[in-house]
Amino acid sequence: EIYGSAEECIKAGASSIHLHVRDDEGRPSSDVERYRALIDPLRRKYPDVIIDGCCTRGKTFQESLKPVEDGLLEITPVNTTGGHSGDLMRIFPPSWLMAKTEYLQRHNCKPQIAVYTPGDIDNAERYLIKTGILEKPYYWIILAGMPGWMPMSNPQNMMTNLISYFQRIKEIDENSIIKNL
């Protein structure tokens, strides 16, 4: 199903694909064989498409980032704050996000700052940019409408948030590359 959805997006003109690999129960997984089963055929058929994916599952830091170590992803999000989504509570301490960013860059995978709240922007600046860890150009992805994070209750609210996030990112670095989902 994930392959079919990715292929539909590519055929519709997408130049990059963001993937969440799943286990048999539908939970996010960092299983390298599952990544290979999905990504290898996409790369063979669509060699110019950028493969982007999440690496947040694993019993260890290295296990969760094994798809990066194996060269399967060209870009992946870095979450700079914790949050609650559905029945999942995610916590990303500064030491973890700094180590992940360094690890990604060492393995030629571009970190993309995931923005759910204004705190994500400020933490990225504080822990990744001002420390010199994150290499330019800075990539950001604004994840609008995630329950519990960015309010999207009406068009006015949505636009106010998106504009303020965009402006804040450009204050940090006017050459930042911003993607909105």
N, C-alpha and C positions, 0 to 999 in steps of 0.2 A: 504494500500500500504506500509506504514512504517513497519507494522508487517511482511508482506511478505518479504520485503527486509532484515529485521533483521533476520528472520528465515533462509533465504538463506545463510547469512553470518555465522550464527551459524553452519548450516549443513556443510559449507565449512571449518569449523575448528576454527572460531573466538572464542576467550575466553572472549571477551568483545564487547559490542555493544554501539555505541554512537548514541543517538537519538535526533531528533529535533521534538517535538510535534507541530502540526499545528492546526490552527482554520479552520473554514469552507471555508475561502478565501485563505488558504494556507500560512498564515503568522505564524511565530513562536508564540507559546503560552506557558504559564505556568499554564494552567488550569489543576488542579489536577485530575479531572474526566477523562480528555483526557489522562493524563499520566497513570492513573490506567487502563483504557481500553486497553492501549498498553502494559504496563509493567506487570500487574498481570498475563495475560496468558503466557507471555514469562517466567516469574519466575516459574510458575507452571510446564511448560513443560521443561525448561532448568534451573534448580536451581543453577547450578555452573557458569553460565555466569554472568559476571560483567556488571551491567547496569550503563551507563555513559550518561549524558544528559546535555543540556544547559538550564540555567535558567536566561534569560535576559529580559523577558517581564513581565510587571505587572505595575499597577498604583503606587504601593508602593514597598519598599524594601522587606517587608515580603510577599507580594503577589507574587513577582517574584521568591522568594525562597521557596514558599509553598511546592513544590514537595520534596524538601530536608527535610523540617520540618516533612513531613509525611513519611519520610524514603523510598522514592521511588528511590532515586539515591545513588549509592555507591561512585561515583566520578563525579566531574563536573569541567569544565574549569573556570579559573579566568583570565580575560583579564587585563593586566596591563598598556596598552596604548589605546588611542582612535584610530579610523581609519575610513576610508571611503570605503564602499564596495557597489557597485551598487548605489542604491538611498538611502542608509542608512548611516548615520553618527553616529558612536558610540563613546561615551565619558565615560571614567572610571576614575574619580578623585581618587587620592591616598586614601582619607578617605573612599570612597566607596569600593575599592578593599581590603583595610585592614579590614573593617567591614565584608565584604562578606567572606573573608578567615576565620576570627574568628567564624562567624556564621556557616559555613560549618563544621569546625572541632568540634564545640560544638554539632552539630547534626550528628556526625559520618559519614560525607561525605568528602572524600579526595579531597582537592583542587588540580587541575592540571593546572600548569601555561601554558597558551596558548601563543605560540611564533610565531608572524608574522614578527617581525622586531627585530634588535638588541636592540632596546629600551625596548622591552618586557622583555628581559633578565635582563638588567640593572635595570629597575624599580622593577622587582621581587626581585632582590638582595637588593635594597635600601629600599623598603617599607615593604617587607614581611620576608626576611631572616635576614638582619642585625638588624631588630627590634625584632626578636625572635618570631614573630607572626606565621610564617609557621612552622609546625612540620615536622621533618624528618620521613621517607625519602621524598625528594623533587621529585615530579612528574612533568614532562614537556611534552608538546606535540608541536612538530614543525609542523606548518600548511603551508607547502610548496605550492607555486603556487597561492596563493590568489591574485587576481587582486588588484593592488595598494599597495601591501605590499612586499613580497619577490620576487625579480626578478627571473624568470625562463625561460628566453628567449632562452636559449640553454643549452645543457648538461654541458658544462664547468661552466657556470654561476650557474646552479643549484648545482653542486657539491661544488663549492667554498663557496656558502652560507651555505649549509648544514654542511659542515665540520667546518666552522667558528662558527656557532651556537653551534654545538656539543662541540667544544673545549671550548668555553666561558662558557657554562653550567658546564662542568667538572672542569673548574678553580674555579667556585663557590663552588662546592661540587662534588668530584669524585664519590660519591655513588649515585648521582642523577639517576633517572629512566627516560629515554627519549623514547618517542614514536613519530613516524613520520607518518603523514597522507599525 
